Amino acid sequence: MVSQHGKPMFIKVCTDGRLILEFAFDDMMRIRTWHFSIRQHRELISRNLLAVHTQDPPMLEQLSKNITRNGLTNITLNYLRLCVILEPMQELMSRHKTYNISPRDCLKTCLFQKWQRMVAPPAEPSRPPAKKRRKRNNSASSTSNSSIGQNNGTTKKKSPASSNFSLASQAS
């Protein structure tokens, strides 16, 4: 990031950093969190400005001081501090706007709801009632099997020769 400043003197500030953004998965693609880390910064003063003030030691001392803190101006740092303060209040402001209640009542309801979430045991997910399994009612096949005398609880079809076949009679 390169920024140019005209006050108190003309200075060019080069800031090297990394910005990491985490977005919310919704239609508006709102920024959920962000992190900006500054690796290094340089404040560049023009040689013309230094040449003019070579005979003035107090001015040279003032030129040698940084006008930024780690590449960010005081105005930017104050704005970021304000954002850190206001971010937790976002829920209160949206509740005030939605329900049109006083800020004090918004704070009370938000605190009460957070307390309820902390105190209440985690609710198990509600499951739909289990459907009862229906047994097949094969009235025609059960009456025919019971009349034959082969109804042993299975409805597997058997070959007709399996009941008359014996290995002992074949072994001789």
C-alpha positions in Angstrom: 0.0 0.0 0.0 1.4 3.4 -1.0 0.0 6.6 0.5 1.1 10.2 0.1 0.8 12.7 2.8 0.9 16.5 2.3 0.9 17.6 6.0 3.0 18.3 7.9 5.3 17.9 4.9 5.1 15.9 1.6 6.0 12.3 2.4 5.3 9.1 0.6 4.7 6.1 2.9 5.1 2.5 1.5 3.5 -0.1 3.7 4.0 -3.8 3.1 1.3 -6.0 4.7 -1.2 -8.8 4.3 -5.0 -8.5 4.5 -7.0 -11.7 5.3 -10.8 -11.5 4.9 -13.3 -14.1 5.9 -16.7 -13.7 4.3 -20.1 -14.9 5.6 -21.9 -17.5 3.4 -24.9 -15.4 2.5 -26.2 -13.5 -0.5 -24.7 -10.2 0.6 -21.1 -11.7 1.1 -20.6 -9.7 4.3 -17.2 -9.6 5.9 -17.2 -11.8 9.0 -13.7 -11.2 10.1 -10.6 -9.4 8.8 -7.0 -9.4 9.8 -4.3 -6.9 8.5 -0.7 -7.6 9.5 2.0 -5.1 8.6 5.4 -6.6 7.7 7.3 -3.4 7.2 6.9 0.2 6.2 9.0 3.1 4.9 8.5 6.8 5.0 10.2 8.4 2.0 11.1 12.1 2.1 12.1 13.9 -1.1 15.7 15.0 -1.4 14.6 18.5 -2.4 12.9 18.9 1.0 16.0 17.7 2.9 18.3 20.0 0.8 16.3 23.1 1.8 16.5 22.4 5.5 20.1 21.2 5.9 21.1 24.3 7.8 18.1 24.1 10.2 18.7 21.4 12.8 15.3 21.5 14.5 13.6 21.1 11.2 15.9 18.2 10.3 15.0 16.5 13.6 11.3 17.0 12.9 11.8 15.5 9.4 13.5 12.5 10.8 10.5 11.6 13.0 7.9 9.2 11.6 4.5 10.7 10.9 2.9 7.3 10.9 2.8 4.4 13.3 3.9 1.3 11.5 2.7 2.8 8.2 -0.8 3.8 9.4 -1.8 7.4 10.2 -3.2 8.4 13.6 -6.6 9.0 11.9 -6.6 5.4 10.5 -5.6 4.0 13.9 -8.4 5.9 15.7 -10.9 4.7 13.2 -9.8 1.0 13.7 -10.0 1.5 17.5 -13.6 2.8 17.1 -14.5 -0.2 14.9 -13.2 -2.6 17.6 -15.5 -0.9 20.1 -18.5 -0.8 17.9 -18.3 -4.3 16.5 -19.7 -6.0 19.6 -22.5 -3.5 19.7 -23.8 -4.5 16.2 -26.4 -6.8 17.6 -27.8 -4.1 19.9 -28.0 -1.6 17.1 -29.8 -4.0 14.8 -32.3 -4.9 17.5 -32.9 -1.2 18.3 -33.6 -0.6 14.6 -35.8 -3.7 14.1 -38.0 -3.5 17.2 -37.8 0.3 17.9 -37.1 -0.2 21.6 -34.8 1.9 23.8 -31.1 1.1 23.9 -31.3 0.1 27.6 -34.1 -2.4 26.8 -32.1 -3.7 23.9 -29.2 -4.4 26.2 -31.4 -6.1 28.7 -33.0 -8.4 26.2 -29.7 -9.3 24.5 -28.1 -10.1 27.9 -31.1 -12.1 28.9 -31.1 -14.1 25.7 -27.4 -14.8 26.0 -27.9 -15.9 29.6 -30.7 -18.3 28.5 -28.5 -19.8 25.8 -25.7 -20.4 28.4 -27.9 -21.8 31.1 -30.3 -23.9 29.0 -29.0 -27.4 28.3 -28.3 -28.1 24.6 -31.5 -29.2 23.0 -31.4 -32.5 21.2 -32.5 -32.2 17.6 -36.1 -33.1 17.3 -36.6 -36.2 15.3 -39.8 -37.0 13.5 -41.8 -39.9 15.1 -40.6 -43.2 13.9 -42.9 -44.8 11.4 -44.2 -48.2 12.4 -43.2 -50.9 10.0 -46.1 -52.7 8.4 -45.9 -56.4 8.0 -46.9 -57.9 4.7 -50.2 -59.6 4.8 -50.0 -62.4 2.3 -53.2 -64.2 3.1 -53.3 -66.2 -0.1 -49.8 -67.6 0.2 -50.0 -68.4 3.9 -53.1 -70.4 3.5 -51.7 -72.4 0.7 -48.4 -73.1 2.6 -50.3 -74.1 5.8 -52.4 -76.6 3.8 -49.3 -78.2 2.4 -47.6 -78.4 5.9 -44.4 -76.7 4.9 -45.0 -73.4 6.6 -41.9 -73.0 8.8 -42.0 -69.2 9.0 -40.0 -68.5 5.8 -41.5 -67.5 2.6 -38.6 -68.8 0.5 -39.5 -70.8 -2.5 -38.2 -74.3 -2.5 -37.7 -76.6 -5.4 -40.2 -79.6 -5.5 -37.4 -82.2 -5.7 -35.5 -81.0 -2.6 -38.0 -82.7 -0.2 -37.7 -86.2 -1.8 -33.9 -86.1 -2.4 -31.6 -87.8 0.1 -27.8 -88.3 -0.1 -27.9 -91.5 2.0 -30.0 -93.3 -0.6 -27.6 -92.3 -3.4 -24.4 -93.5 -1.7 -24.7 -97.2 -2.2 
